[in-house]
Structure formats: C-alpha cells, structure tokens
Amino acid sequence: MTHETAADATANANHDPLNAVADAMQAAAATVSDGANAARQAAEKALPSVGLFANRFLYTSSYAVSYGVVFPLALIALSVPHNNPFVHGLVDGSRAARDKVDALLSGKPATSEVPAT
C-alpha cells in the first residue's frame, strides 16, 4: 500500500500535462502582452527623436541648398558691371516678370510694355 501525502499530490498535479500546457499558454500570453507594451513604449520614446532628426535634416539640407545656390549667384551678380545692356536686360526682364505675376494674382490683365532703354 502506498500512502500519498499532500506534497506528493501537489507534485502529481504539477506534472499534469494539461496544467503544463495551460501554464505555458498563460506565460506566452503574458510575454506577448509585455512585448507589445514594451514596443509601444519604445515607439513613444523614439518618435520625438525621429521627428527631431527629420527637422534637423530638413533645416540643414535647406540651408546647404540655399547657401549653395544664393552665394554663387550673388557673387556672380556682384562681379558683373552695373551699367551695361546685360544688366539692363536682367532688370527689365525681372520687372516684367514681377508685373506679370502681380497681374495674374490680382486678376488684372498685364501690360506688355517694354521700357525704352
């Protein structure tokens, strides 16, 4: 005759395959839930850094492009003598373009007069 003690009964209950599967599924569900929470928290922490990086990248790129375009053009514009037909043509053309844009934005017809030089 075997005498089963309470400790033996608990040990046998722990070795039950259905209990082991249930415990494993419960542990897996808890791990998935914890993983989802950790991923959400990591995303919440990373999002401001990504936004800051994107803003800084956009600013630096815009600065480099504008400096790379404006500086050479300003250097060329300042090196050209002011009193010659080339400069007068540029000034008259830019004035005509501004007048055309103003006319398009205001809805009025543009005058197509070319100033006499």
C-alpha positions as CSV (number, residue, x, y, z in Angstrom):
1,M,0.0,0.0,0.0
2,T,1.2,3.4,-0.9
3,H,0.5,6.3,1.2
4,E,0.2,9.5,-0.8
5,T,1.0,12.7,1.1
6,A,-0.2,16.2,0.3
7,A,3.3,17.0,-1.1
8,D,3.0,14.0,-3.5
9,A,-0.5,15.1,-4.6
10,T,0.8,18.6,-5.3
11,A,3.7,17.2,-7.3
12,N,1.4,15.0,-9.3
13,A,-0.9,18.0,-10.0
14,N,2.1,20.0,-11.2
15,H,3.1,17.2,-13.6
16,D,-0.3,17.1,-15.2
17,P,0.2,17.8,-19.0
18,L,-2.9,19.9,-19.3
19,N,-1.8,22.2,-16.4
20,A,1.6,22.5,-18.0
21,V,0.1,23.5,-21.3
22,A,-2.3,26.0,-19.6
23,D,0.7,27.5,-17.7
24,A,2.7,27.7,-20.9
25,M,-0.1,29.4,-22.8
26,Q,-0.7,31.8,-19.9
27,A,3.1,32.7,-19.8
28,A,3.1,33.1,-23.6
29,A,0.1,35.5,-23.5
30,A,1.8,37.5,-20.7
31,T,5.0,37.7,-22.7
32,V,3.2,38.9,-25.8
33,S,1.3,41.5,-23.8
34,D,4.6,42.6,-22.2
35,G,6.3,42.7,-25.6
36,A,3.5,44.8,-27.0
37,N,3.7,47.2,-24.1
38,A,7.5,47.4,-24.4
39,A,7.2,48.1,-28.2
40,R,4.7,50.8,-27.6
41,Q,6.8,52.5,-25.0
42,A,9.9,52.2,-27.3
43,A,8.0,53.8,-30.1
44,E,6.8,56.6,-27.9
45,K,10.4,57.3,-26.9
46,A,11.7,57.0,-30.4
47,L,9.1,59.2,-32.2
48,P,10.3,62.5,-30.8
49,S,13.9,61.6,-31.7
50,V,12.8,60.7,-35.3
51,G,10.9,64.0,-35.5
52,L,13.9,65.9,-34.2
53,F,16.2,64.2,-36.7
54,A,13.8,64.9,-39.6
55,N,13.5,68.6,-38.6
56,R,17.3,68.9,-38.3
57,F,17.9,67.1,-41.6
58,L,15.3,69.3,-43.4
59,Y,16.8,72.5,-41.9
60,T,20.4,71.5,-42.7
61,S,19.5,70.4,-46.3
62,S,17.6,73.6,-47.0
63,Y,20.4,75.7,-45.6
64,A,23.0,74.0,-47.7
65,V,21.0,74.2,-50.9
66,S,20.1,77.9,-50.4
67,Y,23.6,78.8,-49.4
68,G,25.0,76.7,-52.4
69,V,22.6,78.5,-54.8
70,V,22.4,82.0,-53.4
71,F,26.1,82.6,-52.6
72,P,27.4,81.8,-56.1
73,L,24.6,83.8,-57.8
74,A,25.2,86.7,-55.5
75,L,29.0,86.5,-56.2
76,I,28.3,86.5,-60.0
77,A,25.8,89.3,-59.8
78,L,28.2,91.5,-57.8
79,S,31.0,90.8,-60.2
80,V,29.1,92.0,-63.3
81,P,29.4,95.7,-64.1
82,H,26.2,97.6,-63.4
83,N,25.9,99.9,-66.4
84,N,25.7,97.7,-69.4
85,P,23.0,96.2,-71.7
86,F,23.1,92.8,-70.0
87,V,22.3,94.2,-66.6
88,H,19.6,96.5,-68.0
89,G,18.0,93.5,-69.7
90,L,18.0,91.5,-66.5
91,V,16.4,94.4,-64.6
92,D,13.8,95.0,-67.3
93,G,13.0,91.2,-67.5
94,S,12.7,90.8,-63.8
95,R,10.4,93.9,-63.6
96,A,8.2,92.5,-66.4
97,A,8.0,89.1,-64.6
98,R,7.0,90.8,-61.4
99,D,4.3,92.8,-63.2
100,K,3.0,89.6,-64.9
101,V,2.9,87.8,-61.5
102,D,1.1,90.7,-59.9
103,A,-1.4,90.8,-62.7
104,L,-2.0,87.1,-62.5
105,L,-2.6,87.2,-58.8
106,S,-4.8,90.3,-58.9
107,G,-6.8,89.1,-61.9
108,K,-6.0,92.2,-64.0
109,P,-4.5,91.9,-67.5
110,A,-0.8,92.6,-67.6
111,T,0.6,95.4,-69.7
112,S,3.1,94.1,-72.2
113,E,5.1,97.3,-72.5
114,V,8.8,97.0,-72.7
115,P,10.5,100.1,-71.3
116,A,12.7,102.0,-73.7
117,T,16.4,102.0,-72.9
